[in-house]
Amino acid sequence: MNLRVAGIDEAGRGPLAGPVVVAAVVFAPGRTPVNGLDDSKALTGKKRELLYPRILERALAWKIVFVEADEIDRRNIFQATMHGMREALLGVAHVADCARIDGNRLPKDLPCPAEAWVGGDARDRAIMAASILAKVARDARMRELHAQHPQYGFDRHKGYPCPQHLAALRAHGPCPQHRRSFAPVRATLEPLPLQAELPGFPLPA
């Protein structure tokens, strides 16, 4: 029996800023109508950009969900990702017989049967396509955020905790797009501990 499978993957669980983005893609049963698919991490940015419109054009259905930084802080990153995966699947459920979700956990209350596939973005072509949509969409959002907050360099590191980002975070403090529940961001918001006396500088009597 040829099933219409919804592949689901995310991009952006690890960054300190910006949304986590989840995508779902359903192709018609049989040969996948897009050549060159792979795990988005194994593709160059240029290749992902070329594949993105082909996936949108040739999929039976697709959905991209942005879970913003404030929602991540409210839910925590795991629950925010599960929420995004469920919303993405709901967006394509009208044409999906089942779902394959990259990872080892499934969201609750899904609209169709689903399996968690560890390493699915290297094994299933619908998940590969979803990983490409999620990555391209998130990178585009981070470039938009760079235009609003150029001091952080979001266009280069996409919000990941590289040394340049951490230095900018210490220098400027967080912007509204930073995830305040993440330790490196939270550390910039916590006041330094008060000291009764600094070495060599006793407080006046």
LUMTORFI-418901 format. One line per 4 residues: number of its first residue (from 1); their letters; for each residue x, y, z of C-alpha. Coordinates in pm, 1 decimal. Last residue first. Layout:
N
NUM	a	X Y Z ~ ...
***
This chain:
205
205	aplp	3298.3 5303.7 5869.2 ~ 3400.0 5328.5 5504.4 ~ 3402.0 5002.6 5305.7 ~ 3737.7 4836.3 5277.5
201	fgpl	3911.9 4865.2 4940.7 ~ 4214.0 4630.3 4923.6 ~ 4004.3 4330.9 4825.2 ~ 3644.8 4442.4 4771.8
197	eaql	3416.3 4450.3 5074.6 ~ 3053.3 4371.3 5133.6 ~ 3024.2 4220.5 4789.9 ~ 2699.0 4233.6 4596.2
193	plpe	2647.5 3953.1 4346.7 ~ 2634.8 4073.9 3985.3 ~ 2282.4 4131.1 3866.0 ~ 2123.2 3863.8 3645.8
189	ltar	2023.5 3971.7 3296.2 ~ 2345.1 3877.6 3115.9 ~ 2339.2 3533.0 3276.6 ~ 1990.5 3469.0 3138.4
185	vpaf	2124.8 3499.6 2786.1 ~ 2405.5 3247.8 2841.7 ~ 2165.1 3019.2 3036.7 ~ 1879.0 2996.3 2786.2
181	srrh	1542.7 3095.2 2937.4 ~ 1587.1 3450.4 2810.1 ~ 1573.8 3343.2 2448.4 ~ 1695.0 3646.7 2255.1
177	qpcp	1457.1 3809.4 2007.2 ~ 1374.2 4106.2 2232.8 ~ 1743.8 4205.5 2236.4 ~ 1989.8 4074.9 2492.6
173	ghar	2277.4 4274.2 2646.0 ~ 2499.6 4495.8 2432.5 ~ 2856.5 4402.6 2523.1 ~ 2792.2 4064.6 2684.3
169	laal	2561.4 3960.4 2401.0 ~ 2810.6 4087.2 2143.8 ~ 3084.0 3873.3 2301.2 ~ 2854.9 3569.6 2310.3
165	hqpc	2769.2 3618.6 1944.5 ~ 3132.4 3644.8 1839.1 ~ 3231.1 3341.3 2047.8 ~ 2962.3 3120.3 1885.9
161	pygk	2633.6 3061.8 2066.7 ~ 2405.0 3013.2 1763.1 ~ 2182.9 3307.2 1667.2 ~ 2206.9 3271.5 1289.9
157	hrdf	2590.8 3287.8 1304.0 ~ 2653.4 3523.6 1012.0 ~ 2328.3 3711.8 950.2 ~ 2266.3 3727.4 1326.9
153	gyqp	2574.6 3947.2 1368.3 ~ 2475.7 4082.7 1711.6 ~ 2513.2 4458.3 1650.7 ~ 2290.4 4444.9 1342.7
149	hqah	1964.5 4431.2 1542.8 ~ 1678.5 4514.2 1303.2 ~ 1860.5 4420.6 981.3 ~ 2002.4 4116.8 1161.4
145	lerm	1648.5 4011.5 1251.2 ~ 1562.5 3994.8 881.2 ~ 1873.4 3784.4 819.1 ~ 1761.5 3559.1 1103.1
141	radr	1421.4 3516.0 938.5 ~ 1583.1 3410.5 610.3 ~ 1799.6 3156.8 793.1 ~ 1487.8 3017.3 960.5
137	avka	1300.5 2971.6 633.9 ~ 1600.0 2805.5 466.4 ~ 1653.8 2567.6 758.9 ~ 1288.2 2470.7 800.4
133	lisa	1232.1 2416.4 429.5 ~ 1549.3 2207.6 398.6 ~ 1465.8 1992.9 702.4 ~ 1117.6 1933.7 563.4
129	amia	1262.1 1812.9 233.8 ~ 1494.1 1572.8 414.9 ~ 1198.2 1451.7 623.5 ~ 1007.2 1379.8 300.7
125	rdra	1313.3 1203.1 162.7 ~ 1353.8 967.4 457.7 ~ 1688.2 836.0 580.9 ~ 1933.0 1123.7 640.2
121	dggv	1676.7 1359.8 795.8 ~ 1536.8 1060.2 981.3 ~ 1843.8 1029.8 1199.7 ~ 1625.6 895.7 1479.1
117	waea	1282.9 837.4 1326.1 ~ 981.2 898.5 1549.9 ~ 671.9 734.6 1401.7 ~ 325.6 877.4 1345.3
113	pcpl	-38.0 772.6 1304.3 ~ -264.3 1068.4 1223.1 ~ -402.6 1386.7 1385.8 ~ -138.2 1402.3 1660.1
109	dkpl	-250.0 1442.2 2020.6 ~ 94.5 1435.2 2183.8 ~ 423.8 1520.1 2018.8 ~ 656.9 1231.1 1933.1
105	rngd	1005.7 1171.1 2066.9 ~ 1321.3 1012.8 1924.3 ~ 1409.8 1252.3 1644.8 ~ 1291.7 1332.6 1292.9
101	irac	916.9 1287.0 1264.4 ~ 760.2 1042.0 1022.2 ~ 389.2 1097.1 967.5 ~ 90.9 896.1 847.5
97	davh	-188.8 902.9 589.2 ~ -123.9 1266.8 500.5 ~ -338.0 1479.0 263.6 ~ -563.5 1664.9 510.3
93	avgl	-294.8 1631.9 778.3 ~ -74.3 1893.2 609.6 ~ -123.9 2190.2 843.2 ~ -197.1 1969.3 1143.0
89	laer	148.6 1819.4 1094.3 ~ 309.7 2162.6 1121.3 ~ 109.5 2245.8 1433.1 ~ 212.8 1917.3 1598.6
85	mghm	576.4 1975.6 1514.0 ~ 565.2 2332.7 1642.9 ~ 417.3 2221.7 1975.8 ~ 682.7 1950.8 2012.4
81	taqf	950.4 2212.6 1943.5 ~ 804.6 2450.1 2203.2 ~ 783.2 2163.0 2451.9 ~ 1153.2 2088.5 2407.5
77	inrr	1261.6 2453.2 2404.9 ~ 1080.2 2554.5 2723.1 ~ 706.2 2653.9 2715.2 ~ 716.6 3022.4 2809.8
73	died	1073.8 3088.6 2702.4 ~ 1016.6 2912.7 2370.0 ~ 695.8 3114.0 2324.6 ~ 889.3 3435.6 2384.6
69	aevf	1154.0 3326.7 2133.0 ~ 907.2 3257.3 1851.5 ~ 773.9 2924.2 1730.8 ~ 766.0 2957.4 1352.6
65	vikw	567.2 2693.5 1161.2 ~ 621.1 2593.7 797.4 ~ 361.1 2380.4 619.3 ~ 369.6 2171.6 305.0
61	alar	121.9 1987.0 86.1 ~ 122.3 1762.7 -222.2 ~ 482.3 1867.8 -268.9 ~ 607.2 1966.9 -613.0
57	elir	604.5 2346.6 -606.2 ~ 709.7 2396.9 -243.7 ~ 987.6 2139.3 -281.2 ~ 1111.9 2300.6 -601.4
53	pyll	1107.2 2642.0 -435.9 ~ 1339.6 2522.3 -153.4 ~ 1576.6 2310.6 -363.6 ~ 1771.1 2603.8 -508.6
49	erkk	1803.5 2779.0 -170.6 ~ 1921.8 2454.4 -11.4 ~ 2188.6 2417.7 -280.4 ~ 2312.2 2773.3 -222.7
45	gtla	2331.4 2718.8 152.9 ~ 2542.8 2410.0 96.0 ~ 2393.4 2071.6 171.8 ~ 2486.9 1814.1 437.2
41	ksdd	2313.8 2008.1 716.7 ~ 1992.3 2010.5 510.3 ~ 1984.5 1630.0 514.7 ~ 1961.1 1533.6 151.5
37	lgnv	1743.5 1596.2 -153.0 ~ 1914.3 1623.6 -489.1 ~ 1620.7 1541.6 -713.9 ~ 1263.7 1647.3 -637.0
33	ptrg	958.7 1448.1 -757.7 ~ 1002.1 1169.9 -499.3 ~ 930.2 839.3 -671.2 ~ 621.9 668.0 -539.0
29	pafv	354.4 807.3 -310.8 ~ 278.0 1179.5 -354.3 ~ 494.8 1403.2 -138.2 ~ 402.8 1546.2 200.9
25	vaav	620.8 1805.6 372.5 ~ 616.5 1935.6 729.8 ~ 834.9 2217.7 859.3 ~ 936.2 2333.7 1206.4
21	vvpg	1118.2 2656.9 1287.8 ~ 1266.2 2739.5 1628.6 ~ 1255.1 3113.8 1651.9 ~ 1526.7 3373.0 1707.2
17	alpg	1801.6 3391.8 1964.2 ~ 2026.9 3171.0 2176.7 ~ 2052.1 2902.7 1910.4 ~ 2024.0 2528.5 1982.8
13	rgae	1673.7 2430.4 1873.6 ~ 1700.9 2616.1 1544.4 ~ 1578.0 2396.1 1263.5 ~ 1299.3 2140.5 1274.7
9	diga	1185.1 1826.2 1092.9 ~ 864.7 1662.4 975.9 ~ 800.3 1421.5 688.2 ~ 434.2 1362.5 610.9
5	vrln	387.7 1026.4 441.3 ~ 125.3 955.3 177.0 ~ 102.5 579.8 187.7 ~ 141.2 337.8 -99.7
1	m	0.0 0.0 0.0
***
